[in-house]
């Protein structure tokens, strides 16, 4: 196999990847905060993580993958202030904390299943690993890295001289001459390891600790769970680019001050994804779920295909036209592959080597997809080898390219309304309007219509 080259955020460069304890590879991915549904932008990071795992396993490595479930401690400010997001979700929906956690954890797992993302080996919940978090904080305290305020236990970033290195932060210049309200914090970069109970009554999720009753900070959770399941030094840690300046920087600080070892050898991050050129925002109404795309003629696998046509480090711009075009290309590709002769044939070794060179070059999935298209017109690869070859390469992409079959389309309400209007136009012999609905409106939903003696039959375009 060609050497694996991965872009390491720590060095801002491509590096040759060799596991710390080959053939085993440890992978940790920042998981969802389960107070609401994950949107299509969130899911990009998990499709990437799945592709990374597939590539490593294709190269013969044995992976252990962890995706955490944040169910406590992530405050609405993404820092050390405000309500816990899980509490916000429970109040919003009028249900218990546990019901919120269960509902949105299950929704997340359903979404990754629909995208053919392999289930991680572990999905640890932060609230079930409080003892590990307390032990890690106590260790940091014993080594002089913490201080206590009236609202919690904080990590003193001034004690970690490399704090700003990972995100290229100029710590001394952060406040830039302007007044910053720190409260009892010694520095703007210091962060909570343990927050104390405040207010009246008992908070839904809080625990006793050596420092007082309270709950863990957001960052300590990942370090504690990652090291519990994967050891003190991870091979690869991933997340979105938004995690670099705070969450991942803080994970590195607390983990490495505790162990004295490198926390993660490789850090890999997915770029942002916009919708119609704008940041995804609930106020703009553009935070779509994967399952909501079907109303626009886009399947979860069509969405996965679209994601893989661009590089994970390139900012993506979701538009329905672009993704619908990818859906059509994906459907055409699977239909063409379905015409290939089946049989018990050996994959073409040269084609597999070409695929390995592409995927091992920092997960160049778009070129792997292009390679599959090229193979379909490559006269040097025998037709009897093609199906097996594409099937082998698809293990890298997870696109289920060999599983195409005529599918029964369940019409959305919008499509049903258009079909009814088209039927009315035909009954009125308004052929121009009937054709317009079929050729323009239904086509925009990726729907084909065929008139039969028993009525209108639809299929995906």
N, C-alpha and C positions, 0 to 999 in steps of 0.2 A: 504494500500500500504506500502511496505517496505520503510524505510527512504532513501532519496536520498543522496548519497555520491559523491562529486565532488572534483577533484584535483584543489586546489587553488594555482596558481603560486605565489601569495603574501606570503603564508605561506609555500609553497613547501610541502604540505601535503593534504591528503584527509580530507574534512570537510563535516559535515552534512549541506545540503542546506535547508534553510527555507526562503521564500521570505520576503522582508521588509514589503510589504503590501499585504499579501495573501488575495485572491487567485491570485492576479496580479503579473506577473513577467516581469521585463524590461530587454531587451537584446539589446546590441549594438555590431555590428561586423564591423571591419575595412573593407571597401569596396575597389573596384578597382580604380586605377588611369587610367582614360579612354583615354590614348594616343595610345593604341595598344590592340591587342587581349589578353585576359586572357589565360594562358596555363593550362595544366592538373595539375600542381603542385599548382597553385593558387586555382583551383577548390576544392582541398582537404579541404581547410578551410571552404568553403561554404557548402559542404556536411556534414562536422562536425557540423556547426552551425545549419543546418536543422535538423540533428539528435537530437541535444540538444533541440531544440524547440519541436520536435515531442515527445521526452521523457517527457518534462514538461507538455505538453498538454495531454498526455496519463495518467499522474498522476492527472489530473483534474484542472491544473492551466490555467489561461488566460494570454497569452503572448502578449506583445507589442514589436515588433522586428524592429530594424533600421539597415539598411546597407547603409553607406554613399557612395556617388559618388564623388571622388576627381577629380575636373575639373579645379583646379588652385592651385598654391602654392607649388606643390611637385616638387622640383628641381632635376636635374639629379644626383646630389651628394647625394641625400637622406638627405642632411643637409641644409646648408644655402648658398650654392654657385652653380653657373652654371645656365643654362637656365631652364625655366619651361618645364616639360615634355610635357605638352599640346602644347606649342609652337613648340617643337621639332617635335611632330607628325604632326602638320599643315604644317610645312616647308617640311617635308619628303614627304608628299602626295600632296602638292600643293593645299590644300583646306583651308577653313576658320576654325577658332577655333571652332565655333558652329557645323560645319559639323563633325569635328573630335570627339567632345564630343558626338554628336548624334550617329554617326556610331558605336563607341566602347561601348557606354552605351547599345545600342540595341543589339550588339553582346553578351555582358555580360548577358543581360536578356535572350537572346535566349539560351545561354549555360546553365544557371541555370534551365530553363524550360526543356531542354532536359534531365537533370539529375534528374528531378522530385523534385527539390528543391522548397519548398513553397516560394512564393513571400513575401518579408518583408512587414510589414505594411507601412513603409516609406523608400524611397530611396532619401534622401535629397542631393541636389547638393551644394557643398561648395560655388560656385559663387553666389548662390541665398540666402546665409545667411551671407553676409558681415556685415550687421548691427549688428547681434548677436556677431560676432567675434570682431568688433570694441568695442562694449560695454564690452565684457569680458576683452579685453586688457586695456581699460580705468579703469576698476575696479582694475586690478592688479597694474596699475600705481598709482592709488590713495592710495593703500596699501603699496607702496614702493618696489614692486618686480621687477621693470623694470628700464632700462637705455637706453639712446638713443646714437646711433653712427651715422656716416655719411651715413651708408647704411641701417639703420633700427632701430626698437625698439626691445630690447632683454630682455629675462627673466634672472634675476640674480639668478642662482642656489645656490649660497652661502647663499642666504636668506632663503632657504628651507632646514632645517637641516636633513631631512629624504630623500634627493634626491637620494642617492645611495642605499637605503634599498631594493626597489622593485627588482632591477636587481642584487643586491649584488655587487655593483660597489664600488671600492676603489677610490673615487674621487681624494683624495690627491695624490694617486700614479699613476694616469692615464698617466701622461707624463713621469714617470719613469726616471727622470734625463736627458731626452733628450729634445732638444729645440723644442718647438711647436710654429708654426706661428699662432698667435691668431688674428692678425690685431688689431682691436679696441675692440674685445671681452675681457672681464675680466677673463674668465675661458673657458677651452676647452669644458665644458659641457653646457655653456650658449647657448641658442637657440633663433632664430628669431621669434618674434610674428607678426611683420609687416615689410615688406621689402619696401624700397623706390624705386621709378622709377630711373633707371640709363640709360645712353646712349642717343642717339638721337631719336627724334620722340616720338610717343605715343605707349606704350606697348598695345597689344591687350586686355589684361585683367588687368585693374588697376582702383582704386577708390580713391576718396578724403577721407581723415581721419584727425583727430585732429593733427597728427604728420607729415602729408605731403601725397602727392599722392603716391600710391603704391598698394601692394597686401598682403594678409595674409600669414603667415608662415604655413607650412604643419600641425604642431601639434595642433595649436589653433583651426583649423577647426573642428576636431573631438570633442574636449571638448565643443565647442559652440553648435554644432548640437546635440550631445548626451544629453546635459542638456536641450536644448529647447524642445525635444520630450519626454524625459524620466525622467526629474527631476535632482536634484543636486546629488543624490546618485543612482547609477544603481545597479540592482541585479547582472548582469553578463556582462562582457565585454570580447570579444574574439578576436583572431587574430593569426598570425603565430608566431613562436618562435623568428623570426628575428625582431619582433616589440618590444620585451622585453627591450633591453638595451637603446634604444633611444626614439622611438615614444611613447610607452606606459609609459615609465618613465617620459617623458615630459608632457604627458597628465595628469598624476597624480599630478605632481608638480604644474602646472598652475591651474588645477581645484580645488585642495584642498587648495591652497593659496588664491584663490578667495572666496570659500564658507566656509572654515573652517570645511568641512565635508569630510567623506570618499567618494571618487569619485566612485569606484566600489567595491562592497563587495566580488565578486568572479572574478578572472581573469583566463581565460582558453586559452591555446595555443596549436595549432597543430604543430607536428614535421615536419622537412624538408622532402621533397621527392626527391630522386635522380632518374636518368634515367641511366640504365645499370651501376650503381655504380658511376656515375659522377653527379656533380651539373648541373642542367639545365642551359643552356646557348645558346644564339642565335649563338655564334661563333662555338659551337659544333653541331648546327643544331638539338637539341633534345628538343626544347620547343614546343611540339605538342599541338594543340588545341583538345578539346573533339571531335569535328566533323571530325577531320582528322583520328581518330582511326578506322573509318568504313572501310577504305581502307585495314585495317589489320584484318577485321572480328570482330572488337570489337565495340559493341554498347555503347551509353552513359550509359545505365542501367547496362550493363556488367561491365563497368568501376566503376560505383557506387558500385556494388556488391563487386568488388575487393577491393575497399577502405575500405569497412565495414568489410572485413575479417581480418583486422589488427586494432590495437588500435590507436586512434588518437594521442597519445603521443609517439608512436613508429615510428622511422624513417622508411620510406617506400622506396623500391627500385623498380621502374617501369621497367619491361622488357616485351617485346611483348609476349614472351613465357608464362610468369607468368600470364599476364592479359588475354591472349587468353585462358589459362587453366581455369581461373575464369569465362570467358564468357561461356565456354562449361558447366561448373558446374552450372552456373546460368540458362542456357537454359534447361538442364536436370531437374533441380529442378522444374522449371515452368511447364514443360511437365508432370512431375509426379503429381504435384498438380492438373493439369487439369483433371486427371483421377478420382479424388475423387468425390464421389456423391455430387451433389448440393442439395440445399434445405434451408429452413428457420430454421436453427438449432442454438442452443445457444453454444457459445464457452466453452471449458473445463476450469473451474475456476482454477484448480490446475496447468494447463499448463500456464495460464496467470500469475499466481503468480510466477511461475518459471521465466518467461520472465521478470517480473517486478524486481525481485531480481537481475537479470543479468544487465539489462539496467540501473537500479538505482545505480549500482556499477560503477560509473564513465564511463558510456556508453560502456559497454562491448559488443559491437555489434558482434564480432566474435563468442562469446558464444551464442548469441541470434540466429545467423544463424545456429550454430551447433544444437541448441535446435530444430529448425524447421526440420532439417534432422532427429534428433532423434524421433520426433513425428511421422514421416512417417512410422517408424517401431515399434512404441510403441503400443503394443497390449492392453494396459490399457485404451487408448483413443479410443472411438468408431469412426468408419469410418464416421458416419454422423456428428460428431462434428469436425472432422479434418479440413475441408475446412473453416468453420467459425472461428476456433481457429487460423489457420495460417493467415487468413485474418486480424484478430484482432491484431496479433503480428506484421504483416507487416506494420501496421500503424506507428510502431516505426522505421522501416527500409526504408520505401518508395520505395520498390523494385518492386511494381506492380506484386506481385507473383500470383495473381488470374487472371491476364489479358492475359495469354498466348494464342496465336492463331497462326496458320500457317501464317508466314509472307512472303510477296513477297520480295525477295532479289533483290536489285538493284546492279548489278555487277559494281565494280570499273574498271578503265581502266586496271589495272594490271590483274584483274581476267578475263576481256574480252580477253586480249591478251593470257592468258593461255588457255582459252576455245578454242580460234581459233587454237592455236598450237596443242591442243589435238585433235580437229576435223581433222586437217591435218594429224596427226599421224594415226588416225583411217581410214581415207580415203586411206592412204598408207599401211594399214594393219600392222602397226608397233604397235602391241598390248603392247609390253613392255614399249615403250615410252608413249603410252596413259595411261597405268596404273601408270607409274611414275609421270606424271603430275597430275593425279587425287589423288594418295595416298600421294604424298610428297608436291608438289607445291601448289595445290588448298587446300589441308588440312591445310597447313600453314596459309592460309587466312580464316580458319574456314568455308570452303565451301565444301558441298557434291554435287556430280554430279550424276544424274540419266539419263541414255540413254532411250529415248522414241521414238516412231515412228515420232514425230514431232521435234525431236532434243534433245539437252542437257538441262535438267532442273536442276536448282541449288536450294539449300536450305542451311540454316545455320547448321553447324555440331553440 
